[in-house]
């Protein structure tokens, strides 16, 4: 996947109030994307597109510790 094909579809709202939150809200307004709490971030992201088809994904390789521990997914 290439980052040049990525786009921002939403921003996570910081849990605390203050200048960081106000700045993020201003940036989201400029970018014309929603600002949502963490629990809604996945839903906003899934509205922006879909996952890559399996044919485009590389084959799964075991993680280094899986080979040592004999674990598999």
C-alpha positions in Angstrom: 0.0 0.0 0.0 1.2 3.5 -0.7 0.7 6.4 1.6 0.2 8.6 -1.4 -3.2 7.0 -1.8 -4.2 7.5 1.8 -6.6 10.2 3.0 -7.7 11.4 6.4 -11.3 10.4 7.0 -11.6 11.4 10.7 -9.7 12.5 13.8 -9.9 11.2 17.3 -11.1 13.7 19.9 -8.7 14.0 22.8 -10.3 13.0 26.2 -9.2 16.3 27.9 -10.4 19.8 27.2 -7.9 22.5 26.4 -5.8 24.0 23.6 -5.0 20.6 22.1 -8.7 19.8 21.7 -9.5 23.2 20.3 -6.7 22.9 17.8 -7.7 19.5 16.7 -11.3 20.6 16.2 -10.1 23.6 14.1 -7.9 21.3 12.0 -10.8 18.9 11.4 -13.0 21.7 10.3 -10.3 22.9 7.9 -9.9 19.3 6.5 -13.7 18.8 6.5 -13.5 15.6 8.5 -15.4 14.6 11.6 -13.8 14.6 15.1 -15.0 11.6 17.1 -14.3 9.9 20.4 -12.0 6.8 20.3 -14.9 4.4 20.5 -16.3 5.7 17.2 -13.0 6.0 15.3 -13.2 2.5 13.8 -16.7 3.1 12.4 -15.6 6.4 10.8 -12.5 4.8 9.3 -14.5 2.0 7.8 -16.8 4.5 6.1 -13.8 5.8 4.2 -13.1 2.7 2.2 -12.6 -1.0 2.5 -9.7 -3.3 3.3 -7.4 -4.5 0.6 -8.6 -7.7 -1.1 -6.8 -10.9 0.0 -5.3 -11.2 -3.5 -3.4 -8.0 -2.9 -2.2 -8.9 0.5 1.2 -10.5 1.0 1.2 -14.1 2.4 1.1 -14.4 6.1 4.5 -15.2 7.7 4.9 -16.4 11.2 6.0 -13.9 13.8 9.5 -14.7 15.2 8.1 -15.7 18.6 5.5 -18.0 17.1 8.2 -20.3 15.7 10.0 -20.5 19.0 6.8 -21.1 21.0 5.2 -23.4 18.4 2.1 -21.2 18.4 0.1 -20.6 15.3 -2.9 -18.4 14.4 
